[in-house]
Amino acid sequence: MFIIVLQAIENLALAIIVGGAIVMAAAVRPLLSEKLALSSNSGMVATLEEISIKAWNKYNRLALASTVLFTVVEMIRLLGQLSSAYWHLGLTLLMLAALIGKLVVDKQLKQRLSTYAAEAVDSKEQNAGHRQVERLTKLILVIALLLVILPE
């Protein structure tokens, strides 16, 4: 019974991470990017950029909580000798580090936006930050998919 509960927690955590990343990347980001491209009002551009950053930030925090929960489940499995898949824990810790990195970059994006407002939206630094967040999101998604697909 205990193993079933651990598996259910793990599945829920991975579903939140994978599902949230797909929804954010496929639905939220394109919608807000399209609105940013069409907007000519500098106040509106800064507001849309802030909404985009806040939306990603909320997902990142939820994914971080799910990853922490997933890490705890993996540690319980290893300490209880229910599994000997150390690589599973390693991938989970790598995903945790990538999520923390995303939160750090998001904080920088938000600070730059609050300091420079609409001027920051298409700046070189802001675009570089967004690209870094996208790369980290792809890495997290690949790791989460590996954890779903590969058996322990």
DSSP file (Angstrom, degrees, kcal/mol; ACC not computed):
  #  RESIDUE AA STRUCTURE BP1 BP2  ACC     N-H-->O    O-->H-N    N-H-->O    O-->H-N    TCO  KAPPA ALPHA  PHI   PSI    X-CA   Y-CA   Z-CA
    1    1 A M     >        0   0    0      0, 0.0     4,-2.1     0, 0.0     5,-0.2   0.000 360.0 360.0 360.0 -41.2    0.0    0.0    0.0
    2    2 A F  H  >  +     0   0    0      1,-0.2     4,-2.3     2,-0.2     5,-0.2   0.885 360.0  51.7 -62.2 -39.8    2.8    2.4    0.9
    3    3 A I  H  > S+     0   0    0      1,-0.2     4,-2.4     2,-0.2    -1,-0.2   0.876 107.8  52.6 -65.3 -37.6    4.5    1.8   -2.5
    4    4 A I  H  > S+     0   0    0      2,-0.2     4,-2.3     1,-0.2    -2,-0.2   0.902 109.2  49.0 -65.5 -41.2    1.2    2.6   -4.2
    5    5 A V  H  X S+     0   0    0     -4,-2.1     4,-2.4     2,-0.2    -2,-0.2   0.923 111.5  49.0 -64.3 -44.3    0.9    5.9   -2.3
    6    6 A L  H  X S+     0   0    0     -4,-2.3     4,-2.4     1,-0.2    -2,-0.2   0.908 111.5  49.8 -61.1 -41.8    4.5    6.8   -3.2
    7    7 A Q  H  X S+     0   0    0     -4,-2.4     4,-2.6     2,-0.2    -1,-0.2   0.889 109.9  50.8 -64.3 -39.6    3.9    6.0   -6.9
    8    8 A A  H  X S+     0   0    0     -4,-2.3     4,-2.4     2,-0.2    -2,-0.2   0.909 110.9  48.0 -65.4 -42.2    0.7    8.1   -6.9
    9    9 A I  H  X S+     0   0    0     -4,-2.4     4,-2.5     2,-0.2    -2,-0.2   0.924 112.9  49.1 -63.1 -43.9    2.6   11.1   -5.4
   10   10 A E  H  X S+     0   0    0     -4,-2.4     4,-2.5     2,-0.2    -2,-0.2   0.921 111.5  48.6 -61.7 -45.3    5.3   10.7   -7.9
   11   11 A N  H  X S+     0   0    0     -4,-2.6     4,-2.3     2,-0.2    -1,-0.2   0.902 112.0  49.1 -63.0 -41.9    2.8   10.5  -10.8
   12   12 A L  H  X S+     0   0    0     -4,-2.4     4,-2.3     2,-0.2    -2,-0.2   0.927 111.5  49.1 -63.4 -45.4    1.0   13.6   -9.6
   13   13 A A  H  X S+     0   0    0     -4,-2.5     4,-2.1     1,-0.2    -2,-0.2   0.923 113.5  46.1 -61.1 -45.0    4.2   15.6   -9.2
   14   14 A L  H  X S+     0   0    0     -4,-2.5     4,-2.9     1,-0.2     5,-0.4   0.867 110.1  54.2 -67.4 -35.3    5.4   14.6  -12.7
   15   15 A A  H  X S+     0   0    0     -4,-2.3     4,-2.3    -5,-0.2     5,-0.5   0.905 109.4  48.1 -64.6 -40.7    2.0   15.4  -14.2
   16   16 A I  H  X S+     0   0    0     -4,-2.3     4,-1.9     3,-0.2     5,-0.3   0.925 115.4  44.8 -64.1 -44.2    2.1   18.9  -12.7
   17   17 A I  H  X S+     0   0    0     -4,-2.1     4,-1.8    -5,-0.2    -2,-0.2   0.960 121.9  35.2 -66.6 -52.2    5.6   19.5  -14.0
   18   18 A V  H  X S+     0   0    0     -4,-2.9     4,-2.2     2,-0.2     5,-0.2   0.948 121.6  45.5 -69.6 -49.5    5.1   18.1  -17.5
   19   19 A G  H  X S+     0   0    0     -4,-2.3     4,-2.6    -5,-0.4     5,-0.2   0.915 114.1  48.8 -62.0 -44.2    1.6   19.3  -18.0
   20   20 A G  H  X S+     0   0    0     -4,-1.9     4,-2.8    -5,-0.5     5,-0.2   0.904 110.7  50.3 -63.2 -41.9    2.3   22.7  -16.7
   21   21 A A  H  X S+     0   0    0     -4,-1.8     4,-2.5    -5,-0.3     5,-0.2   0.905 112.3  47.4 -63.4 -41.2    5.3   23.2  -18.9
   22   22 A I  H  X S+     0   0    0     -4,-2.2     4,-2.7     2,-0.2     5,-0.3   0.927 114.0  46.8 -67.0 -44.3    3.4   22.1  -22.0
   23   23 A V  H  X>S+     0   0    0     -4,-2.6     4,-2.4     2,-0.2     5,-1.6   0.931 115.4  45.9 -63.0 -45.3    0.5   24.4  -21.1
   24   24 A M  I  <>S+     0   0    0     -4,-2.8     5,-2.8     3,-0.2    -2,-0.2   0.921 119.2  40.4 -64.7 -43.6    2.7   27.4  -20.4
   25   25 A A  I  <5S+     0   0    0     -4,-2.5    -2,-0.2    -5,-0.2    -1,-0.2   0.848 124.4  36.2 -75.6 -33.6    4.9   26.9  -23.5
   26   26 A A  I  <5S+     0   0    0     -4,-2.7    -2,-0.2    -5,-0.2    -3,-0.2   0.744 133.4  14.8 -93.6 -24.3    2.1   26.0  -25.9
   27   27 A A  I  X5S+     0   0    0     -4,-2.4     4,-1.5    -5,-0.3    -3,-0.2   0.794 125.2  38.6-116.9 -55.1   -0.7   28.3  -24.7
   28   28 A V  I  ><S+     0   0    0     -5,-1.6     4,-2.5     2,-0.2     5,-0.3   0.954 115.2  47.7 -71.4 -50.7    0.3   31.0  -22.3
   29   29 A R  H  ><S+     0   0    0     -5,-2.8     4,-2.7     1,-0.2     5,-0.2   0.933 113.8  45.8 -60.3 -50.0    3.6   32.1  -23.8
   30   30 A P  H  > S+     0   0    0      0, 0.0     4,-2.4     0, 0.0    -1,-0.2   0.901 112.9  51.5 -61.8 -38.7    2.4   32.3  -27.5
   31   31 A L  H  X S+     0   0    0     -4,-1.5     4,-1.9     1,-0.2    -2,-0.2   0.944 115.2  40.3 -62.4 -48.7   -0.7   34.2  -26.5
   32   32 A L  H  X S+     0   0    0     -4,-2.5     4,-2.2     2,-0.2    -1,-0.2   0.862 113.9  54.0 -70.9 -34.6    1.2   36.8  -24.5
   33   33 A S  H  X S+     0   0    0     -4,-2.7     4,-2.1    -5,-0.3    -1,-0.2   0.896 108.5  50.2 -64.4 -39.3    4.0   37.0  -27.1
   34   34 A E  H  X S+     0   0    0     -4,-2.4     4,-1.8    -5,-0.2    -2,-0.2   0.918 111.0  48.3 -64.1 -43.7    1.4   37.7  -29.8
   35   35 A K  H  X S+     0   0    0     -4,-1.9     4,-1.5     1,-0.2    -2,-0.2   0.872 110.3  52.5 -65.3 -36.9   -0.2   40.5  -27.7
   36   36 A L  H  < S+     0   0    0     -4,-2.2    -1,-0.2     1,-0.2    -2,-0.2   0.899 109.1  49.5 -64.6 -40.6    3.2   42.0  -27.0
   37   37 A A  H  < S+     0   0    0     -4,-2.1    -1,-0.2     1,-0.2    -2,-0.2   0.847 114.4  44.6 -67.6 -34.0    4.0   42.1  -30.7
   38   38 A L  H  < S+     0   0    0     -4,-1.8     2,-0.2    -5,-0.1    -1,-0.2   0.722  93.3  95.1 -83.5 -22.1    0.7   43.8  -31.6
   39   39 A S     <  +     0   0    0     -4,-1.5    -4,-0.0    -5,-0.2     0, 0.0  -0.513  40.6 175.5 -78.6 134.7    0.8   46.3  -28.8
   40   40 A S        +     0   0    0     -2,-0.2     2,-0.5     5,-0.0    -1,-0.1   0.527  54.7  98.1-109.2 -12.8    2.1   49.8  -29.5
   41   41 A N     >  -     0   0    0      1,-0.2     4,-2.2     2,-0.0     5,-0.2  -0.675  65.4-150.4 -79.4 120.7    1.3   51.3  -26.2
   42   42 A S  H  > S+     0   0    0     -2,-0.5     4,-1.9     1,-0.2     5,-0.2   0.842  96.3  52.6 -64.5 -33.6    4.4   51.3  -24.0
   43   43 A G  H  > S+     0   0    0      1,-0.2     4,-1.8     2,-0.2    -1,-0.2   0.890 110.4  47.8 -66.4 -39.1    2.4   51.0  -20.8
   44   44 A M  H  > S+     0   0    0      2,-0.2     4,-2.7     1,-0.2    -2,-0.2   0.873 108.6  54.7 -69.2 -37.4    0.5   48.0  -22.2
   45   45 A V  H  X S+     0   0    0     -4,-2.2     4,-2.3     2,-0.2    -2,-0.2   0.931 109.5  46.6 -62.2 -46.4    3.7   46.3  -23.3
   46   46 A A  H  X S+     0   0    0     -4,-1.9     4,-2.2     1,-0.2    -1,-0.2   0.891 112.9  50.6 -63.7 -39.1    5.2   46.5  -19.8
   47   47 A T  H  X S+     0   0    0     -4,-1.8     4,-2.4     2,-0.2    -2,-0.2   0.920 111.0  47.4 -65.4 -44.6    2.0   45.2  -18.3
   48   48 A L  H  X S+     0   0    0     -4,-2.7     4,-2.3     2,-0.2    -2,-0.2   0.891 111.7  50.9 -64.1 -39.4    1.8   42.3  -20.7
   49   49 A E  H  X S+     0   0    0     -4,-2.3     4,-2.4    -5,-0.2    -1,-0.2   0.908 110.5  49.5 -63.5 -41.3    5.5   41.5  -20.0
   50   50 A E  H  X S+     0   0    0     -4,-2.2     4,-2.7     2,-0.2    -2,-0.2   0.897 109.7  50.9 -65.3 -40.6    4.8   41.6  -16.3
   51   51 A I  H  X S+     0   0    0     -4,-2.4     4,-2.5     2,-0.2    -2,-0.2   0.916 110.5  50.1 -61.8 -42.7    1.8   39.3  -16.7
   52   52 A S  H  X S+     0   0    0     -4,-2.3     4,-2.3     2,-0.2    -2,-0.2   0.929 112.5  46.0 -61.3 -46.3    3.9   36.8  -18.6
   53   53 A I  H  X S+     0   0    0     -4,-2.4     4,-2.5     1,-0.2    -2,-0.2   0.918 113.4  49.0 -64.6 -43.6    6.7   36.8  -16.0
   54   54 A K  H  X S+     0   0    0     -4,-2.7     4,-2.3     2,-0.2    -1,-0.2   0.887 110.2  51.6 -64.6 -38.6    4.2   36.4  -13.1
   55   55 A A  H  X S+     0   0    0     -4,-2.5     4,-2.1     2,-0.2    -2,-0.2   0.941 113.0  44.1 -63.4 -46.7    2.4   33.5  -14.9
   56   56 A W  H  X S+     0   0    0     -4,-2.3     4,-3.1     1,-0.2    -2,-0.2   0.889 111.0  55.8 -63.9 -38.4    5.7   31.7  -15.4
   57   57 A N  H  X S+     0   0    0     -4,-2.5     4,-2.2     2,-0.2    -1,-0.2   0.907 107.1  48.9 -61.0 -42.7    6.7   32.5  -11.9
   58   58 A K  H  X S+     0   0    0     -4,-2.3     4,-2.1     2,-0.2    -1,-0.2   0.921 113.6  46.3 -64.6 -43.4    3.6   30.9  -10.5
   59   59 A Y  H  X S+     0   0    0     -4,-2.1     4,-3.1     1,-0.2     5,-0.2   0.932 111.0  52.9 -62.8 -44.2    4.1   27.8  -12.6
   60   60 A N  H  X S+     0   0    0     -4,-3.1     4,-2.4     1,-0.2    -2,-0.2   0.883 109.4  48.6 -60.7 -38.9    7.8   27.6  -11.6
   61   61 A R  H  X S+     0   0    0     -4,-2.2     4,-2.4     2,-0.2    -1,-0.2   0.912 113.0  47.2 -67.6 -41.5    6.9   27.8   -7.9
   62   62 A L  H  X S+     0   0    0     -4,-2.1     4,-2.3     2,-0.2    -2,-0.2   0.920 113.8  47.9 -64.8 -43.1    4.3   25.0   -8.3
   63   63 A A  H  X S+     0   0    0     -4,-3.1     4,-2.4     2,-0.2    -2,-0.2   0.874 110.5  52.6 -65.1 -37.0    6.8   22.9  -10.3
   64   64 A L  H  X S+     0   0    0     -4,-2.4     4,-2.5    -5,-0.2    -2,-0.2   0.927 109.6  47.9 -64.3 -44.5    9.5   23.5   -7.7
   65   65 A A  H  X S+     0   0    0     -4,-2.4     4,-2.3     1,-0.2    -2,-0.2   0.905 112.7  49.5 -61.7 -41.0    7.1   22.3   -4.9
   66   66 A S  H  X S+     0   0    0     -4,-2.3     4,-2.5     2,-0.2    -2,-0.2   0.888 111.0  49.5 -64.9 -38.9    6.3   19.3   -7.0
   67   67 A T  H  X S+     0   0    0     -4,-2.4     4,-2.7     2,-0.2    -2,-0.2   0.888 109.5  50.9 -68.9 -39.0   10.0   18.6   -7.6
   68   68 A V  H  X S+     0   0    0     -4,-2.5     4,-2.3     2,-0.2    -2,-0.2   0.930 112.4  47.3 -62.1 -44.1   10.7   18.9   -3.9
   69   69 A L  H  X S+     0   0    0     -4,-2.3     4,-2.3     1,-0.2    -2,-0.2   0.911 112.1  50.1 -61.6 -43.1    7.9   16.4   -3.2
   70   70 A F  H  X S+     0   0    0     -4,-2.5     4,-2.4     1,-0.2    -2,-0.2   0.896 109.4  51.7 -61.9 -41.2    9.2   14.1   -5.9
   71   71 A T  H  X S+     0   0    0     -4,-2.7     4,-2.4     2,-0.2    -2,-0.2   0.902 108.3  51.1 -63.2 -42.1   12.7   14.3   -4.4
   72   72 A V  H  X S+     0   0    0     -4,-2.3     4,-2.6     2,-0.2    -2,-0.2   0.918 109.7  50.4 -61.5 -43.5   11.4   13.4   -1.0
   73   73 A V  H  X S+     0   0    0     -4,-2.3     4,-2.3     1,-0.2    -2,-0.2   0.922 110.8  49.2 -60.5 -44.0    9.6   10.4   -2.5
   74   74 A E  H  X S+     0   0    0     -4,-2.4     4,-2.3     1,-0.2    -1,-0.2   0.893 111.3  49.3 -63.7 -39.0   12.8    9.3   -4.2
   75   75 A M  H  X S+     0   0    0     -4,-2.4     4,-3.2     2,-0.2     5,-0.3   0.902 109.6  51.5 -67.3 -39.9   14.7    9.6   -0.9
   76   76 A I  H  X S+     0   0    0     -4,-2.6     4,-2.4     1,-0.2     6,-0.3   0.918 110.6  49.6 -61.0 -42.5   12.1    7.6    1.0
   77   77 A R  H  <>S+     0   0    0     -4,-2.3     5,-2.8     2,-0.2     6,-1.3   0.915 114.7  43.6 -62.8 -43.1   12.4    4.9   -1.7
   78   78 A L  H ><5S+     0   0    0     -4,-2.3     3,-1.0     3,-0.2    -2,-0.2   0.929 116.9  44.8 -70.2 -44.2   16.2    4.8   -1.5
   79   79 A L  H 3<5S+     0   0    0     -4,-3.2    -2,-0.2     1,-0.3    -1,-0.2   0.841 115.2  48.3 -69.2 -32.4   16.4    5.0    2.3
   80   80 A G  T 3<5S-     0   0    0     -4,-2.4    -1,-0.3    -5,-0.3    -2,-0.2   0.373 111.0-123.5 -85.8   4.9   13.6    2.4    2.7
   81   81 A Q  T < 5S+     0   0    0     -3,-1.0    -3,-0.2     2,-0.2    -4,-0.1   0.815  74.6 129.5  54.1  35.0   15.4    0.2    0.1
   82   82 A L  S   <S+     0   0    0     -5,-2.8     2,-0.3    -6,-0.3    -4,-0.2   0.590  77.5  15.9 -86.8 -13.6   12.3    0.1   -2.0
   83   83 A S        -     0   0    0     -6,-1.3    -1,-0.2    -9,-0.1    -2,-0.2  -0.987  52.4-160.1-154.4 153.1   14.4    1.2   -5.0
   84   84 A S        +     0   0    0     68,-0.3     2,-1.4    -2,-0.3     3,-0.2   0.017  52.6 125.1-122.5  26.4   18.1    1.2   -5.9
   85   85 A A    >>  +     0   0    0      1,-0.2     4,-1.1   -11,-0.1     3,-0.6  -0.643  23.5 165.7 -91.7  83.3   17.7    3.8   -8.8
   86   86 A Y  H 3> S+     0   0    0     -2,-1.4     4,-2.3     1,-0.2    -1,-0.2   0.814  73.8  63.6 -66.5 -29.7   20.2    6.4   -7.8
   87   87 A W  H 3> S+     0   0    0      1,-0.2     4,-2.6     2,-0.2    -1,-0.2   0.832  96.4  58.6 -64.8 -30.5   20.1    7.9  -11.3
   88   88 A H  H <> S+     0   0    0     -3,-0.6     4,-2.0     2,-0.2    -1,-0.2   0.932 108.4  44.5 -62.4 -46.0   16.4    8.7  -10.7
   89   89 A L  H  X S+     0   0    0     -4,-1.1     4,-2.5     2,-0.2    -2,-0.2   0.884 111.5  54.5 -65.1 -39.2   17.4   10.8   -7.6
   90   90 A G  H  X S+     0   0    0     -4,-2.3     4,-2.1     2,-0.2    -2,-0.2   0.922 109.1  46.5 -61.4 -45.0   20.2   12.4   -9.6
   91   91 A L  H  X S+     0   0    0     -4,-2.6     4,-2.3     2,-0.2    -1,-0.2   0.882 111.6  52.6 -64.1 -37.7   17.8   13.5  -12.4
   92   92 A T  H  X S+     0   0    0     -4,-2.0     4,-2.2     2,-0.2    -2,-0.2   0.913 109.6  47.9 -64.5 -42.7   15.4   14.8   -9.8
   93   93 A L  H  X S+     0   0    0     -4,-2.5     4,-2.2     2,-0.2    -1,-0.2   0.866 110.5  52.2 -66.7 -35.7   18.1   16.9   -8.2
   94   94 A L  H  X S+     0   0    0     -4,-2.1     4,-2.2     2,-0.2    -2,-0.2   0.907 109.9  48.8 -64.5 -41.4   19.2   18.2  -11.6
   95   95 A M  H  X S+     0   0    0     -4,-2.3     4,-2.2     2,-0.2    -2,-0.2   0.886 109.6  52.7 -64.8 -38.6   15.6   19.2  -12.3
   96   96 A L  H  X S+     0   0    0     -4,-2.2     4,-2.1     2,-0.2    -2,-0.2   0.907 109.2  48.9 -62.8 -42.7   15.4   20.9   -8.9
   97   97 A A  H  X S+     0   0    0     -4,-2.2     4,-2.2     1,-0.2    -2,-0.2   0.896 110.3  51.2 -64.3 -40.4   18.6   22.9   -9.7
   98   98 A A  H  X S+     0   0    0     -4,-2.2     4,-2.2     2,-0.2    -2,-0.2   0.887 109.6  50.2 -65.3 -38.6   17.2   24.0  -13.1
   99   99 A L  H  X S+     0   0    0     -4,-2.2     4,-2.1     2,-0.2    -1,-0.2   0.892 109.5  50.1 -67.4 -39.0   13.9   25.2  -11.5
  100  100 A I  H  X S+     0   0    0     -4,-2.1     4,-1.9     1,-0.2    -2,-0.2   0.908 109.8  52.2 -63.8 -40.4   15.8   27.2   -8.9
  101  101 A G  H  X S+     0   0    0     -4,-2.2     4,-2.4     1,-0.2    -2,-0.2   0.895 107.5  52.2 -60.7 -40.7   17.8   28.7  -11.8
  102  102 A K  H  X S+     0   0    0     -4,-2.2     4,-2.8     1,-0.2    -1,-0.2   0.907 108.0  50.8 -62.5 -41.3   14.6   29.6  -13.6
  103  103 A L  H  X S+     0   0    0     -4,-2.1     4,-1.9     2,-0.2    -1,-0.2   0.871 109.8  50.6 -65.1 -36.0   13.3   31.4  -10.5
  104  104 A V  H  X S+     0   0    0     -4,-1.9     4,-1.8     2,-0.2    -2,-0.2   0.930 112.7  45.6 -66.4 -45.2   16.6   33.4  -10.2
  105  105 A V  H  X S+     0   0    0     -4,-2.4     4,-2.6     1,-0.2    -2,-0.2   0.902 111.0  53.6 -65.5 -40.7   16.3   34.4  -13.9
  106  106 A D  H  X S+     0   0    0     -4,-2.8     4,-2.5     1,-0.2    -1,-0.2   0.884 106.8  52.3 -60.1 -38.5   12.6   35.3  -13.5
  107  107 A K  H  X S+     0   0    0     -4,-1.9     4,-2.4     2,-0.2    -1,-0.2   0.903 109.9  48.6 -64.4 -40.5   13.5   37.5  -10.5
  108  108 A Q  H  X S+     0   0    0     -4,-1.8     4,-2.6     2,-0.2    -2,-0.2   0.907 111.3  50.1 -64.4 -42.3   16.1   39.3  -12.7
  109  109 A L  H  X S+     0   0    0     -4,-2.6     4,-2.2     1,-0.2    -2,-0.2   0.918 112.3  47.2 -61.5 -43.6   13.6   39.7  -15.5
  110  110 A K  H  X S+     0   0    0     -4,-2.5     4,-2.5     2,-0.2    -2,-0.2   0.903 112.3  49.1 -66.7 -41.4   11.0   41.2  -13.1
  111  111 A Q  H  X S+     0   0    0     -4,-2.4     4,-1.9     2,-0.2    -2,-0.2   0.913 111.6  49.3 -64.3 -42.3   13.6   43.5  -11.5
  112  112 A R  H  X S+     0   0    0     -4,-2.6     4,-2.7     1,-0.2     5,-0.3   0.898 112.1  49.2 -63.7 -39.5   14.7   44.8  -14.9
  113  113 A L  H  X S+     0   0    0     -4,-2.2     4,-2.1     1,-0.2    -2,-0.2   0.903 111.6  47.7 -67.1 -41.5   11.1   45.3  -15.9
  114  114 A S  H  < S+     0   0    0     -4,-2.5    -1,-0.2     2,-0.2    -2,-0.2   0.810 116.9  44.4 -71.0 -27.2   10.3   47.2  -12.8
  115  115 A T  H  < S+     0   0    0     -4,-1.9    -2,-0.2    -5,-0.2    -1,-0.2   0.913 130.1  20.4 -80.5 -45.4   13.4   49.4  -13.1
  116  116 A Y  H >< S-     0   0    0     -4,-2.7     3,-1.5     1,-0.2     4,-0.2   0.488  86.0-166.9-107.7  -5.1   13.2   50.2  -16.9
  117  117 A A  T >X S-     0   0    0     -4,-2.1     3,-1.5    -5,-0.3     4,-0.5  -0.254  71.6  -0.3  54.9-131.1    9.5   49.5  -17.6
  118  118 A A  H >> S+     0   0    0      1,-0.3     3,-0.7     2,-0.2     4,-0.5   0.753 127.1  66.4 -64.3 -25.9    8.7   49.4  -21.4
  119  119 A E  H <4 S+     0   0    0     -3,-1.5    -1,-0.3     1,-0.2     3,-0.2   0.791  98.6  54.0 -65.5 -26.5   12.3   50.0  -22.4
  120  120 A A  H X4 S+     0   0    0     -3,-1.5     3,-1.3    -4,-0.2     6,-0.3   0.716  87.1  82.7 -79.3 -20.6   13.3   46.7  -20.9
  121  121 A V  H << S+     0   0    0     -3,-0.7    -1,-0.2    -4,-0.5    -2,-0.1   0.896 106.1  22.1 -57.9 -48.4   10.8   44.6  -22.8
  122  122 A D  T 3< S+     0   0    0     -4,-0.5    -1,-0.3    -3,-0.2    -2,-0.1   0.145  95.2 131.1-105.3  20.2   12.8   44.3  -26.0
  123  123 A S    <>  -     0   0    0     -3,-1.3     4,-2.4     1,-0.1     5,-0.2  -0.286  68.9-116.2 -72.0 159.7   16.2   44.9  -24.5
  124  124 A K  H  > S+     0   0    0      1,-0.2     4,-2.1     2,-0.2     5,-0.1   0.893 115.7  48.8 -61.4 -41.8   19.1   42.6  -25.2
  125  125 A E  H  > S+     0   0    0      2,-0.2     4,-2.2     1,-0.2    -1,-0.2   0.902 111.1  49.3 -67.1 -41.7   19.3   41.5  -21.5
  126  126 A Q  H  > S+     0   0    0     -6,-0.3     4,-2.3     2,-0.2    -2,-0.2   0.920 112.3  47.7 -65.5 -43.7   15.6   40.8  -21.3
  127  127 A N  H  X S+     0   0    0     -4,-2.4     4,-2.3     2,-0.2    -1,-0.2   0.889 111.0  51.6 -64.1 -39.1   15.6   38.7  -24.4
  128  128 A A  H  X S+     0   0    0     -4,-2.1     4,-2.2    -5,-0.2    -1,-0.2   0.899 109.5  50.5 -63.9 -39.9   18.7   36.8  -23.2
  129  129 A G  H  X S+     0   0    0     -4,-2.2     4,-2.3     2,-0.2    -2,-0.2   0.910 109.7  49.8 -63.2 -42.7   16.9   36.1  -19.9
  130  130 A H  H  X S+     0   0    0     -4,-2.3     4,-2.3     1,-0.2    -2,-0.2   0.901 110.4  50.3 -63.7 -40.2   13.8   34.8  -21.7
  131  131 A R  H  X S+     0   0    0     -4,-2.3     4,-2.4     2,-0.2    -1,-0.2   0.897 109.8  51.0 -63.9 -39.2   16.0   32.5  -23.9
  132  132 A Q  H  X S+     0   0    0     -4,-2.2     4,-2.4     2,-0.2    -2,-0.2   0.914 110.0  49.2 -64.7 -41.9   17.7   31.2  -20.8
  133  133 A V  H  X S+     0   0    0     -4,-2.3     4,-2.4     1,-0.2    -2,-0.2   0.901 110.4  51.5 -62.8 -40.8   14.3   30.5  -19.2
  134  134 A E  H  X S+     0   0    0     -4,-2.3     4,-2.2     2,-0.2    -2,-0.2   0.906 109.8  49.0 -63.8 -41.5   13.2   28.7  -22.3
  135  135 A R  H  X S+     0   0    0     -4,-2.4     4,-2.3     2,-0.2    -2,-0.2   0.917 112.2  48.1 -63.9 -42.8   16.3   26.5  -22.4
  136  136 A L  H  X S+     0   0    0     -4,-2.4     4,-2.6     1,-0.2    -2,-0.2   0.886 109.8  53.0 -64.8 -37.9   15.8   25.6  -18.7
  137  137 A T  H  X S+     0   0    0     -4,-2.4     4,-2.5     2,-0.2    -1,-0.2   0.914 109.3  48.7 -62.8 -42.8   12.2   24.8  -19.4
  138  138 A K  H  X S+     0   0    0     -4,-2.2     4,-2.5     2,-0.2    -2,-0.2   0.913 111.3  50.1 -63.1 -42.2   13.2   22.5  -22.2
  139  139 A L  H  X S+     0   0    0     -4,-2.3     4,-2.5     2,-0.2    -2,-0.2   0.927 111.7  47.9 -61.3 -45.2   15.8   20.8  -19.9
  140  140 A I  H  X S+     0   0    0     -4,-2.6     4,-2.8     1,-0.2    -2,-0.2   0.907 111.7  50.3 -62.1 -42.7   13.2   20.3  -17.2
  141  141 A L  H  X S+     0   0    0     -4,-2.5     4,-2.4     2,-0.2    -1,-0.2   0.907 111.0  48.3 -64.0 -41.8   10.7   18.9  -19.6
  142  142 A V  H  X S+     0   0    0     -4,-2.5     4,-2.3     2,-0.2    -2,-0.2   0.922 113.3  47.7 -64.4 -44.0   13.2   16.4  -21.0
  143  143 A I  H  X S+     0   0    0     -4,-2.5     4,-2.3     2,-0.2    -2,-0.2   0.935 112.4  49.0 -62.9 -45.5   14.2   15.3  -17.5
  144  144 A A  H  X S+     0   0    0     -4,-2.8     4,-1.7     1,-0.2    -1,-0.2   0.905 111.3  49.8 -62.4 -40.5   10.6   14.9  -16.4
  145  145 A L  H  X S+     0   0    0     -4,-2.4     4,-2.8     1,-0.2     5,-0.2   0.887 109.3  52.0 -65.3 -37.7    9.8   12.9  -19.6
  146  146 A L  H  X S+     0   0    0     -4,-2.3     4,-2.7     1,-0.2    -2,-0.2   0.904 108.9  50.8 -62.7 -40.1   12.8   10.7  -18.9
  147  147 A L  H  < S+     0   0    0     -4,-2.3    -1,-0.2     1,-0.2    -2,-0.2   0.821 114.0  45.0 -67.1 -30.3   11.5   10.1  -15.4
  148  148 A V  H  < S+     0   0    0     -4,-1.7    -2,-0.2    -5,-0.2    -1,-0.2   0.911 120.7  37.7 -75.5 -43.9    8.1    9.2  -16.7
  149  149 A I  H  < S+     0   0    0     -4,-2.8    -2,-0.2    -5,-0.1    -3,-0.2   0.918 103.2  70.9 -78.9 -46.3    9.3    6.9  -19.5
  150  150 A L  S  < S-     0   0    0     -4,-2.7     2,-0.0    -5,-0.2     0, 0.0  -0.558  80.5-126.9 -81.5 132.8   12.3    5.1  -18.0
  151  151 A P              0   0    0      0, 0.0    -1,-0.1     0, 0.0    -2,-0.1  -0.287 360.0 360.0 -72.3 161.1   11.5    2.5  -15.3
  152  152 A E              0   0    0    -65,-0.0   -68,-0.3   -64,-0.0   -64,-0.1   0.486 360.0 360.0 -76.4 360.0   13.2    2.6  -12.0
